[in-house]
Amino acid sequence: MKKYPYFYSSLPVISEKNIVDLAKVISSKIAGNIPFEGLENYIYDEVPAIYINSSILGFEVILKGYGGAKGYYLDVSSHPSNNEPDNMNEIDIDIDITRYIASLLEGTPEIKIKYKEIKSKDYISIIE
């Protein structure tokens, strides 16, 4: 039986930018300026969210949140259009790519990565 990995990331970030402008910055850093869209689609009931409407190397990319002090979450995961396994027993391993996504955005002036939150979830080792 063929086994599948499941990739995921939920990176907490803070930015003074609104969700649309932040999405442009993120796209320029990780997605070759492919535009985010779908704010009017309400993919989450009460949380503003936008997404890139195409698979990028097999990943789905969603930016969600209210901004301000609450910040945003950049979710990257295996795209649902991939040939998904028929059942969860076929998923071989969950692979957390949060540290990788953080490294791609690190140093971007418009984005502050919430390292304390990442550290508390054992996503990343931070040497202070």
Backbone atoms as SQL, in Angstrom:
CREATE TABLE atoms (id INTEGER PRIMARY KEY, chain TEXT, resi INTEGER, resn TEXT, atom TEXT, x REAL, y REAL, z REAL);
INSERT INTO atoms VALUES
  (1, 'A', 1, 'MET', 'N', 0.832, -1.166, 0.000),
  (2, 'A', 1, 'MET', 'CA', 0.000, 0.000, 0.000),
  (3, 'A', 1, 'MET', 'C', 0.891, 1.248, 0.000),
  (4, 'A', 2, 'LYS', 'N', 0.558, 2.204, -0.854),
  (5, 'A', 2, 'LYS', 'CA', 1.317, 3.446, -0.949),
  (6, 'A', 2, 'LYS', 'C', 0.986, 4.339, 0.242),
  (7, 'A', 3, 'LYS', 'N', 2.011, 4.970, 0.824),
  (8, 'A', 3, 'LYS', 'CA', 1.825, 5.876, 1.954),
  (9, 'A', 3, 'LYS', 'C', 2.092, 7.310, 1.501),
  (10, 'A', 4, 'TYR', 'N', 1.439, 8.265, 2.147),
  (11, 'A', 4, 'TYR', 'CA', 1.542, 9.660, 1.775),
  (12, 'A', 4, 'TYR', 'C', 1.992, 10.510, 2.963),
  (13, 'A', 5, 'PRO', 'N', 2.879, 11.486, 2.736),
  (14, 'A', 5, 'PRO', 'CA', 3.169, 12.453, 3.798),
  (15, 'A', 5, 'PRO', 'C', 2.116, 13.560, 3.760),
  (16, 'A', 6, 'TYR', 'N', 1.871, 14.177, 4.892),
  (17, 'A', 6, 'TYR', 'CA', 0.990, 15.341, 4.962),
  (18, 'A', 6, 'TYR', 'C', 1.822, 16.496, 5.507),
  (19, 'A', 7, 'PHE', 'N', 1.986, 17.535, 4.716),
  (20, 'A', 7, 'PHE', 'CA', 2.772, 18.701, 5.101),
  (21, 'A', 7, 'PHE', 'C', 1.836, 19.771, 5.660),
  (22, 'A', 8, 'TYR', 'N', 2.285, 20.458, 6.716),
  (23, 'A', 8, 'TYR', 'CA', 1.460, 21.516, 7.283),
  (24, 'A', 8, 'TYR', 'C', 2.314, 22.567, 7.979),
  (25, 'A', 9, 'SER', 'N', 1.756, 23.758, 8.066),
  (26, 'A', 9, 'SER', 'CA', 2.369, 24.860, 8.790),
  (27, 'A', 9, 'SER', 'C', 1.262, 25.830, 9.164),
  (28, 'A', 10, 'SER', 'N', 1.348, 26.377, 10.371),
  (29, 'A', 10, 'SER', 'CA', 0.453, 27.453, 10.783),
  (30, 'A', 10, 'SER', 'C', 1.333, 28.486, 11.480),
  (31, 'A', 11, 'LEU', 'N', 1.814, 29.427, 10.696),
  (32, 'A', 11, 'LEU', 'CA', 2.793, 30.402, 11.173),
  (33, 'A', 11, 'LEU', 'C', 2.095, 31.661, 11.677),
  (34, 'A', 12, 'PRO', 'N', 2.241, 31.982, 12.978),
  (35, 'A', 12, 'PRO', 'CA', 1.636, 33.198, 13.508),
  (36, 'A', 12, 'PRO', 'C', 2.523, 34.410, 13.209),
  (37, 'A', 13, 'VAL', 'N', 1.915, 35.440, 12.628),
  (38, 'A', 13, 'VAL', 'CA', 2.660, 36.651, 12.289),
  (39, 'A', 13, 'VAL', 'C', 1.853, 37.888, 12.688),
  (40, 'A', 14, 'ILE', 'N', 2.574, 38.981, 12.885),
  (41, 'A', 14, 'ILE', 'CA', 1.951, 40.274, 13.156),
  (42, 'A', 14, 'ILE', 'C', 2.412, 41.240, 12.079),
  (43, 'A', 15, 'SER', 'N', 1.484, 42.069, 11.631),
  (44, 'A', 15, 'SER', 'CA', 1.816, 43.090, 10.652),
  (45, 'A', 15, 'SER', 'C', 0.848, 44.253, 10.807),
  (46, 'A', 16, 'GLU', 'N', 1.325, 45.448, 10.525),
  (47, 'A', 16, 'GLU', 'CA', 0.465, 46.632, 10.535),
  (48, 'A', 16, 'GLU', 'C', -0.367, 46.703, 9.251),
  (49, 'A', 17, 'LYS', 'N', -0.016, 45.895, 8.285),
  (50, 'A', 17, 'LYS', 'CA', -0.728, 45.911, 7.011),
  (51, 'A', 17, 'LYS', 'C', -2.081, 45.203, 7.130),
  (52, 'A', 18, 'ASN', 'N', -3.015, 45.590, 6.267),
  (53, 'A', 18, 'ASN', 'CA', -4.278, 44.855, 6.219),
  (54, 'A', 18, 'ASN', 'C', -4.035, 43.522, 5.514),
  (55, 'A', 19, 'ILE', 'N', -4.992, 42.632, 5.553),
  (56, 'A', 19, 'ILE', 'CA', -4.801, 41.263, 5.067),
  (57, 'A', 19, 'ILE', 'C', -4.431, 41.220, 3.579),
  (58, 'A', 20, 'VAL', 'N', -5.016, 42.093, 2.768),
  (59, 'A', 20, 'VAL', 'CA', -4.741, 42.099, 1.330),
  (60, 'A', 20, 'VAL', 'C', -3.312, 42.573, 1.046),
  (61, 'A', 21, 'ASP', 'N', -2.900, 43.651, 1.709),
  (62, 'A', 21, 'ASP', 'CA', -1.541, 44.166, 1.491),
  (63, 'A', 21, 'ASP', 'C', -0.484, 43.220, 2.046),
  (64, 'A', 22, 'LEU', 'N', -0.778, 42.591, 3.183),
  (65, 'A', 22, 'LEU', 'CA', 0.153, 41.601, 3.740),
  (66, 'A', 22, 'LEU', 'C', 0.285, 40.411, 2.797),
  (67, 'A', 23, 'ALA', 'N', -0.813, 39.992, 2.216),
  (68, 'A', 23, 'ALA', 'CA', -0.781, 38.867, 1.272),
  (69, 'A', 23, 'ALA', 'C', 0.136, 39.162, 0.087),
  (70, 'A', 24, 'LYS', 'N', 0.161, 40.404, -0.373),
  (71, 'A', 24, 'LYS', 'CA', 1.054, 40.781, -1.480),
  (72, 'A', 24, 'LYS', 'C', 2.512, 40.619, -1.074),
  (73, 'A', 25, 'VAL', 'N', 2.832, 41.032, 0.152),
  (74, 'A', 25, 'VAL', 'CA', 4.202, 40.896, 0.649),
  (75, 'A', 25, 'VAL', 'C', 4.576, 39.423, 0.747),
  (76, 'A', 26, 'ILE', 'N', 3.684, 38.627, 1.329),
  (77, 'A', 26, 'ILE', 'CA', 3.949, 37.191, 1.494),
  (78, 'A', 26, 'ILE', 'C', 4.109, 36.517, 0.139),
  (79, 'A', 27, 'SER', 'N', 3.242, 36.845, -0.793),
  (80, 'A', 27, 'SER', 'CA', 3.337, 36.235, -2.122),
  (81, 'A', 27, 'SER', 'C', 4.654, 36.569, -2.795),
  (82, 'A', 28, 'SER', 'N', 5.125, 37.795, -2.602),
  (83, 'A', 28, 'SER', 'CA', 6.401, 38.160, -3.221),
  (84, 'A', 28, 'SER', 'C', 7.563, 37.366, -2.624),
  (85, 'A', 29, 'LYS', 'N', 7.433, 36.946, -1.376),
  (86, 'A', 29, 'LYS', 'CA', 8.499, 36.206, -0.704),
  (87, 'A', 29, 'LYS', 'C', 8.436, 34.695, -0.951),
  (88, 'A', 30, 'ILE', 'N', 7.231, 34.128, -1.058),
  (89, 'A', 30, 'ILE', 'CA', 7.148, 32.663, -1.127),
  (90, 'A', 30, 'ILE', 'C', 6.421, 32.104, -2.348),
  (91, 'A', 31, 'ALA', 'N', 5.758, 32.958, -3.135),
  (92, 'A', 31, 'ALA', 'CA', 4.934, 32.409, -4.210),
  (93, 'A', 31, 'ALA', 'C', 5.086, 33.127, -5.545),
  (94, 'A', 32, 'GLY', 'N', 6.203, 33.806, -5.741),
  (95, 'A', 32, 'GLY', 'CA', 6.442, 34.427, -7.042),
  (96, 'A', 32, 'GLY', 'C', 5.390, 35.435, -7.459),
  (97, 'A', 33, 'ASN', 'N', 4.821, 36.152, -6.491),
  (98, 'A', 33, 'ASN', 'CA', 3.807, 37.191, -6.736),
  (99, 'A', 33, 'ASN', 'C', 2.482, 36.666, -7.270),
  (100, 'A', 34, 'ILE', 'N', 2.195, 35.400, -7.081),
  (101, 'A', 34, 'ILE', 'CA', 0.865, 34.886, -7.428),
  (102, 'A', 34, 'ILE', 'C', -0.117, 35.538, -6.455),
  (103, 'A', 35, 'PRO', 'N', -1.180, 36.165, -6.957),
  (104, 'A', 35, 'PRO', 'CA', -2.066, 36.914, -6.067),
  (105, 'A', 35, 'PRO', 'C', -2.936, 36.005, -5.181),
  (106, 'A', 36, 'PHE', 'N', -3.173, 36.494, -3.978),
  (107, 'A', 36, 'PHE', 'CA', -4.165, 35.896, -3.096),
  (108, 'A', 36, 'PHE', 'C', -5.530, 36.414, -3.539),
  (109, 'A', 37, 'GLU', 'N', -6.568, 35.656, -3.249),
  (110, 'A', 37, 'GLU', 'CA', -7.927, 36.071, -3.601),
  (111, 'A', 37, 'GLU', 'C', -8.915, 35.430, -2.638),
  (112, 'A', 38, 'GLY', 'N', -10.191, 35.706, -2.863),
  (113, 'A', 38, 'GLY', 'CA', -11.239, 34.998, -2.146),
  (114, 'A', 38, 'GLY', 'C', -11.706, 35.613, -0.844),
  (115, 'A', 39, 'LEU', 'N', -11.364, 36.879, -0.584),
  (116, 'A', 39, 'LEU', 'CA', -11.815, 37.504, 0.657),
  (117, 'A', 39, 'LEU', 'C', -13.344, 37.475, 0.747),
  (118, 'A', 40, 'GLU', 'N', -13.995, 37.619, -0.385),
  (119, 'A', 40, 'GLU', 'CA', -15.458, 37.620, -0.418),
  (120, 'A', 40, 'GLU', 'C', -16.062, 36.212, -0.368),
  (121, 'A', 41, 'ASN', 'N', -15.232, 35.184, -0.410),
  (122, 'A', 41, 'ASN', 'CA', -15.741, 33.800, -0.383),
  (123, 'A', 41, 'ASN', 'C', -16.005, 33.283, 1.022),
  (124, 'A', 42, 'TYR', 'N', -15.491, 33.960, 2.030),
  (125, 'A', 42, 'TYR', 'CA', -15.708, 33.585, 3.435),
  (126, 'A', 42, 'TYR', 'C', -15.428, 32.096, 3.664),
  (127, 'A', 43, 'ILE', 'N', -14.189, 31.687, 3.398),
  (128, 'A', 43, 'ILE', 'CA', -13.855, 30.268, 3.548),
  (129, 'A', 43, 'ILE', 'C', -13.864, 29.819, 5.003),
  (130, 'A', 44, 'TYR', 'N', -13.754, 30.777, 5.916),
  (131, 'A', 44, 'TYR', 'CA', -13.943, 30.497, 7.338),
  (132, 'A', 44, 'TYR', 'C', -15.113, 31.358, 7.792),
  (133, 'A', 45, 'ASP', 'N', -15.961, 30.817, 8.651),
  (134, 'A', 45, 'ASP', 'CA', -17.205, 31.496, 9.016),
  (135, 'A', 45, 'ASP', 'C', -17.025, 32.952, 9.428),
  (136, 'A', 46, 'GLU', 'N', -16.207, 33.206, 10.424),
  (137, 'A', 46, 'GLU', 'CA', -16.141, 34.565, 10.949),
  (138, 'A', 46, 'GLU', 'C', -14.742, 35.164, 10.923),
  (139, 'A', 47, 'VAL', 'N', -13.789, 34.473, 10.352),
  (140, 'A', 47, 'VAL', 'CA', -12.414, 34.961, 10.320),
  (141, 'A', 47, 'VAL', 'C', -12.080, 35.364, 8.886),
  (142, 'A', 48, 'PRO', 'N', -11.624, 36.600, 8.686),
  (143, 'A', 48, 'PRO', 'CA', -11.211, 36.990, 7.340),
  (144, 'A', 48, 'PRO', 'C', -10.082, 36.078, 6.843),
  (145, 'A', 49, 'ALA', 'N', -10.179, 35.657, 5.598),
  (146, 'A', 49, 'ALA', 'CA', -9.164, 34.761, 5.040),
  (147, 'A', 49, 'ALA', 'C', -9.097, 34.934, 3.531),
  (148, 'A', 50, 'ILE', 'N', -7.880, 34.831, 3.019),
  (149, 'A', 50, 'ILE', 'CA', -7.665, 34.828, 1.577),
  (150, 'A', 50, 'ILE', 'C', -6.679, 33.722, 1.248),
  (151, 'A', 51, 'TYR', 'N', -6.656, 33.320, -0.003),
  (152, 'A', 51, 'TYR', 'CA', -5.861, 32.164, -0.402),
  (153, 'A', 51, 'TYR', 'C', -5.313, 32.341, -1.806),
  (154, 'A', 52, 'ILE', 'N', -4.303, 31.549, -2.103),
  (155, 'A', 52, 'ILE', 'CA', -3.793, 31.473, -3.470),
  (156, 'A', 52, 'ILE', 'C', -4.568, 30.352, -4.144),
  (157, 'A', 53, 'ASN', 'N', -5.217, 30.694, -5.234),
  (158, 'A', 53, 'ASN', 'CA', -6.140, 29.769, -5.881),
  (159, 'A', 53, 'ASN', 'C', -5.448, 28.835, -6.874),
  (160, 'A', 54, 'SER', 'N', -4.302, 28.332, -6.486),
  (161, 'A', 54, 'SER', 'CA', -3.620, 27.320, -7.285),
  (162, 'A', 54, 'SER', 'C', -2.651, 26.583, -6.383),
  (163, 'A', 55, 'SER', 'N', -2.349, 25.386, -6.763),
  (164, 'A', 55, 'SER', 'CA', -1.403, 24.579, -6.011),
  (165, 'A', 55, 'SER', 'C', 0.009, 25.071, -6.305),
  (166, 'A', 56, 'ILE', 'N', 0.784, 25.300, -5.258),
  (167, 'A', 56, 'ILE', 'CA', 2.180, 25.699, -5.413),
  (168, 'A', 56, 'ILE', 'C', 3.029, 24.552, -4.877),
  (169, 'A', 57, 'LEU', 'N', 3.668, 23.823, -5.782),
  (170, 'A', 57, 'LEU', 'CA', 4.447, 22.644, -5.417),
  (171, 'A', 57, 'LEU', 'C', 3.628, 21.685, -4.555),
  (172, 'A', 58, 'GLY', 'N', 2.337, 21.622, -4.841),
  (173, 'A', 58, 'GLY', 'CA', 1.461, 20.714, -4.105),
  (174, 'A', 58, 'GLY', 'C', 0.936, 21.266, -2.792),
  (175, 'A', 59, 'PHE', 'N', 1.144, 22.556, -2.539),
  (176, 'A', 59, 'PHE', 'CA', 0.701, 23.170, -1.291),
  (177, 'A', 59, 'PHE', 'C', -0.474, 24.119, -1.509),
  (178, 'A', 60, 'GLU', 'N', -1.309, 24.206, -0.491),
  (179, 'A', 60, 'GLU', 'CA', -2.372, 25.196, -0.399),
  (180, 'A', 60, 'GLU', 'C', -1.864, 26.292, 0.549),
  (181, 'A', 61, 'VAL', 'N', -2.094, 27.560, 0.201),
  (182, 'A', 61, 'VAL', 'CA', -1.609, 28.672, 1.011),
  (183, 'A', 61, 'VAL', 'C', -2.793, 29.571, 1.374),
  (184, 'A', 62, 'ILE', 'N', -2.989, 29.765, 2.691),
  (185, 'A', 62, 'ILE', 'CA', -4.102, 30.580, 3.188),
  (186, 'A', 62, 'ILE', 'C', -3.561, 31.564, 4.224),
  (187, 'A', 63, 'LEU', 'N', -3.994, 32.802, 4.137),
  (188, 'A', 63, 'LEU', 'CA', -3.684, 33.813, 5.147),
  (189, 'A', 63, 'LEU', 'C', -5.000, 34.161, 5.830),
  (190, 'A', 64, 'LYS', 'N', -5.027, 34.047, 7.156),
  (191, 'A', 64, 'LYS', 'CA', -6.275, 34.309, 7.870),
  (192, 'A', 64, 'LYS', 'C', -5.994, 35.100, 9.139),
  (193, 'A', 65, 'GLY', 'N', -7.009, 35.815, 9.600),
  (194, 'A', 65, 'GLY', 'CA', -6.898, 36.538, 10.859),
  (195, 'A', 65, 'GLY', 'C', -7.419, 37.954, 10.766),
  (196, 'A', 66, 'TYR', 'N', -7.415, 38.603, 11.924),
  (197, 'A', 66, 'TYR', 'CA', -7.954, 39.951, 12.048),
  (198, 'A', 66, 'TYR', 'C', -6.881, 41.027, 11.990),
  (199, 'A', 67, 'GLY', 'N', -5.634, 40.643, 12.124),
  (200, 'A', 67, 'GLY', 'CA', -4.564, 41.628, 12.148),
  (201, 'A', 67, 'GLY', 'C', -4.457, 42.275, 13.510),
  (202, 'A', 68, 'GLY', 'N', -3.815, 43.427, 13.562),
  (203, 'A', 68, 'GLY', 'CA', -3.632, 44.114, 14.836),
  (204, 'A', 68, 'GLY', 'C', -2.861, 43.259, 15.819),
  (205, 'A', 69, 'ALA', 'N', -3.194, 43.391, 17.096),
  (206, 'A', 69, 'ALA', 'CA', -2.500, 42.637, 18.151),
  (207, 'A', 69, 'ALA', 'C', -2.738, 41.134, 18.030),
  (208, 'A', 70, 'LYS', 'N', -3.876, 40.738, 17.473),
  (209, 'A', 70, 'LYS', 'CA', -4.172, 39.309, 17.302),
  (210, 'A', 70, 'LYS', 'C', -3.355, 38.693, 16.183),
  (211, 'A', 71, 'GLY', 'N', -2.980, 39.510, 15.235),
  (212, 'A', 71, 'GLY', 'CA', -2.143, 39.034, 14.149),
  (213, 'A', 71, 'GLY', 'C', -2.879, 38.188, 13.128),
  (214, 'A', 72, 'TYR', 'N', -2.085, 37.459, 12.384),
  (215, 'A', 72, 'TYR', 'CA', -2.578, 36.599, 11.310),
  (216, 'A', 72, 'TYR', 'C', -1.930, 35.225, 11.450),
  (217, 'A', 73, 'TYR', 'N', -2.473, 34.265, 10.723),
  (218, 'A', 73, 'TYR', 'CA', -1.838, 32.960, 10.588),
  (219, 'A', 73, 'TYR', 'C', -1.680, 32.677, 9.102),
  (220, 'A', 74, 'LEU', 'N', -0.479, 32.294, 8.740),
  (221, 'A', 74, 'LEU', 'CA', -0.206, 31.845, 7.386),
  (222, 'A', 74, 'LEU', 'C', -0.205, 30.331, 7.427),
  (223, 'A', 75, 'ASP', 'N', -1.232, 29.742, 6.836),
  (224, 'A', 75, 'ASP', 'CA', -1.365, 28.286, 6.818),
  (225, 'A', 75, 'ASP', 'C', -0.910, 27.748, 5.466),
  (226, 'A', 76, 'VAL', 'N', -0.003, 26.812, 5.503),
  (227, 'A', 76, 'VAL', 'CA', 0.471, 26.137, 4.307),
  (228, 'A', 76, 'VAL', 'C', 0.319, 24.652, 4.575),
  (229, 'A', 77, 'SER', 'N', -0.332, 23.942, 3.655),
  (230, 'A', 77, 'SER', 'CA', -0.531, 22.504, 3.859),
  (231, 'A', 77, 'SER', 'C', -0.662, 21.799, 2.519),
  (232, 'A', 78, 'SER', 'N', -0.645, 20.498, 2.563),
  (233, 'A', 78, 'SER', 'CA', -0.825, 19.711, 1.339),
  (234, 'A', 78, 'SER', 'C', -2.141, 20.129, 0.689),
  (235, 'A', 79, 'HIS', 'N', -2.100, 20.406, -0.600),
  (236, 'A', 79, 'HIS', 'CA', -3.267, 20.919, -1.317),
  (237, 'A', 79, 'HIS', 'C', -4.332, 19.837, -1.475),
  (238, 'A', 80, 'PRO', 'N', -5.599, 20.182, -1.228),
  (239, 'A', 80, 'PRO', 'CA', -6.660, 19.177, -1.331),
  (240, 'A', 80, 'PRO', 'C', -6.855, 18.610, -2.729),
  (241, 'A', 81, 'SER', 'N', -6.355, 19.295, -3.763),
  (242, 'A', 81, 'SER', 'CA', -6.521, 18.776, -5.118),
  (243, 'A', 81, 'SER', 'C', -5.535, 17.661, -5.443),
  (244, 'A', 82, 'ASN', 'N', -4.543, 17.465, -4.570),
  (245, 'A', 82, 'ASN', 'CA', -3.606, 16.363, -4.787),
  (246, 'A', 82, 'ASN', 'C', -4.364, 15.044, -4.718),
  (247, 'A', 83, 'ASN', 'N', -3.779, 14.022, -5.262),
  (248, 'A', 83, 'ASN', 'CA', -4.385, 12.709, -5.129),
  (249, 'A', 83, 'ASN', 'C', -4.310, 12.303, -3.669),
  (250, 'A', 84, 'GLU', 'N', -5.387, 12.582, -2.946),
  (251, 'A', 84, 'GLU', 'CA', -5.387, 12.310, -1.519),
  (252, 'A', 84, 'GLU', 'C', -5.652, 10.835, -1.268),
  (253, 'A', 85, 'PRO', 'N', -5.143, 10.352, -0.180),
  (254, 'A', 85, 'PRO', 'CA', -5.423, 8.966, 0.171),
  (255, 'A', 85, 'PRO', 'C', -6.906, 8.766, 0.450),
  (256, 'A', 86, 'ASP', 'N', -7.369, 7.547, 0.243),
  (257, 'A', 86, 'ASP', 'CA', -8.780, 7.239, 0.476),
  (258, 'A', 86, 'ASP', 'C', -9.143, 7.298, 1.951),
  (259, 'A', 87, 'ASN', 'N', -8.184, 7.054, 2.807),
  (260, 'A', 87, 'ASN', 'CA', -8.472, 7.138, 4.238),
  (261, 'A', 87, 'ASN', 'C', -7.215, 7.565, 4.985),
  (262, 'A', 88, 'MET', 'N', -7.406, 7.967, 6.223),
  (263, 'A', 88, 'MET', 'CA', -6.307, 8.493, 7.025),
  (264, 'A', 88, 'MET', 'C', -5.221, 7.444, 7.289),
  (265, 'A', 89, 'ASN', 'N', -5.525, 6.176, 7.174),
  (266, 'A', 89, 'ASN', 'CA', -4.529, 5.131, 7.395),
  (267, 'A', 89, 'ASN', 'C', -3.429, 5.154, 6.347),
  (268, 'A', 90, 'GLU', 'N', -3.705, 5.829, 5.222),
  (269, 'A', 90, 'GLU', 'CA', -2.714, 5.890, 4.158),
  (270, 'A', 90, 'GLU', 'C', -1.730, 7.050, 4.344),
  (271, 'A', 91, 'ILE', 'N', -1.992, 7.928, 5.322),
  (272, 'A', 91, 'ILE', 'CA', -1.043, 9.002, 5.603),
  (273, 'A', 91, 'ILE', 'C', 0.076, 8.421, 6.449),
  (274, 'A', 92, 'ASP', 'N', 1.267, 8.492, 5.919),
  (275, 'A', 92, 'ASP', 'CA', 2.428, 7.882, 6.549),
  (276, 'A', 92, 'ASP', 'C', 2.966, 8.735, 7.689),
  (277, 'A', 93, 'ILE', 'N', 3.063, 10.030, 7.449),
  (278, 'A', 93, 'ILE', 'CA', 3.705, 10.894, 8.436),
  (279, 'A', 93, 'ILE', 'C', 3.215, 12.321, 8.245),
  (280, 'A', 94, 'ASP', 'N', 3.071, 13.037, 9.361),
  (281, 'A', 94, 'ASP', 'CA', 2.794, 14.467, 9.320),
  (282, 'A', 94, 'ASP', 'C', 4.127, 15.194, 9.394),
  (283, 'A', 95, 'ILE', 'N', 4.327, 16.130, 8.487),
  (284, 'A', 95, 'ILE', 'CA', 5.587, 16.861, 8.452),
  (285, 'A', 95, 'ILE', 'C', 5.301, 18.341, 8.679),
  (286, 'A', 96, 'ASP', 'N', 5.780, 18.868, 9.799),
  (287, 'A', 96, 'ASP', 'CA', 5.578, 20.266, 10.153),
  (288, 'A', 96, 'ASP', 'C', 6.652, 21.117, 9.474),
  (289, 'A', 97, 'ILE', 'N', 6.231, 22.000, 8.586),
  (290, 'A', 97, 'ILE', 'CA', 7.171, 22.846, 7.849),
  (291, 'A', 97, 'ILE', 'C', 7.147, 24.298, 8.347),
  (292, 'A', 98, 'THR', 'N', 6.652, 24.505, 9.562),
  (293, 'A', 98, 'THR', 'CA', 6.552, 25.854, 10.109),
  (294, 'A', 98, 'THR', 'C', 7.912, 26.549, 10.152),
  (295, 'A', 99, 'ARG', 'N', 8.938, 25.855, 10.601),
  (296, 'A', 99, 'ARG', 'CA', 10.263, 26.471, 10.665),
  (297, 'A', 99, 'ARG', 'C', 10.745, 26.884, 9.281),
  (298, 'A', 100, 'TYR', 'N', 10.472, 26.078, 8.289),
  (299, 'A', 100, 'TYR', 'CA', 10.892, 26.402, 6.933),
  (300, 'A', 100, 'TYR', 'C', 10.173, 27.653, 6.428),
  (301, 'A', 101, 'ILE', 'N', 8.860, 27.713, 6.612),
  (302, 'A', 101, 'ILE', 'CA', 8.090, 28.878, 6.178),
  (303, 'A', 101, 'ILE', 'C', 8.572, 30.128, 6.923),
  (304, 'A', 102, 'ALA', 'N', 8.831, 29.996, 8.224),
  (305, 'A', 102, 'ALA', 'CA', 9.360, 31.123, 9.014),
  (306, 'A', 102, 'ALA', 'C', 10.691, 31.598, 8.443),
  (307, 'A', 103, 'SER', 'N', 11.539, 30.669, 8.044),
  (308, 'A', 103, 'SER', 'CA', 12.852, 31.058, 7.508),
  (309, 'A', 103, 'SER', 'C', 12.716, 31.807, 6.186),
  (310, 'A', 104, 'LEU', 'N', 11.696, 31.497, 5.397),
  (311, 'A', 104, 'LEU', 'CA', 11.489, 32.202, 4.133),
  (312, 'A', 104, 'LEU', 'C', 11.035, 33.643, 4.350),
  (313, 'A', 105, 'LEU', 'N', 10.321, 33.890, 5.434),
  (314, 'A', 105, 'LEU', 'CA', 9.782, 35.223, 5.708),
  (315, 'A', 105, 'LEU', 'C', 10.632, 36.032, 6.682),
  (316, 'A', 106, 'GLU', 'N', 11.577, 35.372, 7.327),
  (317, 'A', 106, 'GLU', 'CA', 12.410, 36.038, 8.323),
  (318, 'A', 106, 'GLU', 'C', 13.131, 37.234, 7.706),
  (319, 'A', 107, 'GLY', 'N', 13.139, 38.324, 8.433),
  (320, 'A', 107, 'GLY', 'CA', 13.811, 39.528, 7.966),
  (321, 'A', 107, 'GLY', 'C', 12.971, 40.418, 7.068),
  (322, 'A', 108, 'THR', 'N', 11.738, 40.037, 6.791),
  (323, 'A', 108, 'THR', 'CA', 10.852, 40.873, 5.990),
  (324, 'A', 108, 'THR', 'C', 10.365, 42.025, 6.865),
  (325, 'A', 109, 'PRO', 'N', 10.660, 43.271, 6.505),
  (326, 'A', 109, 'PRO', 'CA', 10.335, 44.406, 7.380),
  (327, 'A', 109, 'PRO', 'C', 8.849, 44.514, 7.750),
  (328, 'A', 110, 'GLU', 'N', 7.950, 44.110, 6.862),
  (329, 'A', 110, 'GLU', 'CA', 6.517, 44.262, 7.097),
  (330, 'A', 110, 'GLU', 'C', 5.910, 43.169, 7.967),
  (331, 'A', 111, 'ILE', 'N', 6.726, 42.177, 8.344),
  (332, 'A', 111, 'ILE', 'CA', 6.210, 41.003, 9.052),
  (333, 'A', 111, 'ILE', 'C', 7.022, 40.749, 10.310),
  (334, 'A', 112, 'LYS', 'N', 6.316, 40.532, 11.407),
  (335, 'A', 112, 'LYS', 'CA', 6.974, 40.111, 12.643),
  (336, 'A', 112, 'LYS', 'C', 6.465, 38.696, 12.959),
  (337, 'A', 113, 'ILE', 'N', 7.374, 37.757, 13.000),
  (338, 'A', 113, 'ILE', 'CA', 7.013, 36.375, 13.302),
  (339, 'A', 113, 'ILE', 'C', 6.873, 36.235, 14.809),
  (340, 'A', 114, 'LYS', 'N', 5.811, 35.608, 15.246),
  (341, 'A', 114, 'LYS', 'CA', 5.551, 35.441, 16.679),
  (342, 'A', 114, 'LYS', 'C', 6.346, 34.238, 17.191),
  (343, 'A', 115, 'TYR', 'N', 7.658, 34.458, 17.375),
  (344, 'A', 115, 'TYR', 'CA', 8.547, 33.367, 17.774),
  (345, 'A', 115, 'TYR', 'C', 8.180, 32.770, 19.120),
  (346, 'A', 116, 'LYS', 'N', 7.697, 33.588, 20.064),
  (347, 'A', 116, 'LYS', 'CA', 7.326, 33.044, 21.373),
  (348, 'A', 116, 'LYS', 'C', 6.233, 31.998, 21.232),
  (349, 'A', 117, 'GLU', 'N', 5.264, 32.265, 20.370),
  (350, 'A', 117, 'GLU', 'CA', 4.181, 31.306, 20.157),
  (351, 'A', 117, 'GLU', 'C', 4.689, 30.044, 19.461),
  (352, 'A', 118, 'ILE', 'N', 5.578, 30.218, 18.511),
  (353, 'A', 118, 'ILE', 'CA', 6.151, 29.063, 17.826),
  (354, 'A', 118, 'ILE', 'C', 6.969, 28.227, 18.806),
  (355, 'A', 119, 'LYS', 'N', 7.765, 28.902, 19.608),
  (356, 'A', 119, 'LYS', 'CA', 8.623, 28.208, 20.563),
  (357, 'A', 119, 'LYS', 'C', 7.802, 27.415, 21.569),
  (358, 'A', 120, 'SER', 'N', 6.685, 27.968, 22.016),
  (359, 'A', 120, 'SER', 'CA', 5.863, 27.282, 23.010),
  (360, 'A', 120, 'SER', 'C', 5.224, 26.010, 22.452),
  (361, 'A', 121, 'LYS', 'N', 5.160, 25.919, 21.135),
  (362, 'A', 121, 'LYS', 'CA', 4.595, 24.723, 20.512),
  (363, 'A', 121, 'LYS', 'C', 5.669, 23.791, 19.988),
  (364, 'A', 122, 'ASP', 'N', 6.897, 24.025, 20.407),
  (365, 'A', 122, 'ASP', 'CA', 8.029, 23.193, 20.010),
  (366, 'A', 122, 'ASP', 'C', 8.241, 23.135, 18.501),
  (367, 'A', 123, 'TYR', 'N', 7.858, 24.190, 17.785),
  (368, 'A', 123, 'TYR', 'CA', 8.093, 24.224, 16.348),
  (369, 'A', 123, 'TYR', 'C', 9.556, 24.493, 16.029),
  (370, 'A', 124, 'ILE', 'N', 10.184, 25.296, 16.884),
  (371, 'A', 124, 'ILE', 'CA', 11.476, 25.828, 16.512),
  (372, 'A', 124, 'ILE', 'C', 12.348, 25.994, 17.761),
  (373, 'A', 125, 'SER', 'N', 13.607, 25.770, 17.613),
  (374, 'A', 125, 'SER', 'CA', 14.544, 26.035, 18.714),
  (375, 'A', 125, 'SER', 'C', 15.107, 27.420, 18.519),
  (376, 'A', 126, 'ILE', 'N', 14.985, 28.235, 19.559),
  (377, 'A', 126, 'ILE', 'CA', 15.471, 29.599, 19.469),
  (378, 'A', 126, 'ILE', 'C', 16.575, 29.781, 20.486),
  (379, 'A', 127, 'ILE', 'N', 17.740, 30.218, 19.997),
  (380, 'A', 127, 'ILE', 'CA', 18.868, 30.477, 20.883),
  (381, 'A', 127, 'ILE', 'C', 18.877, 31.973, 21.149),
  (382, 'A', 128, 'GLU', 'N', 18.780, 32.337, 22.410),
  (383, 'A', 128, 'GLU', 'CA', 18.728, 33.759, 22.750),
  (384, 'A', 128, 'GLU', 'C', 20.030, 34.225, 23.329);
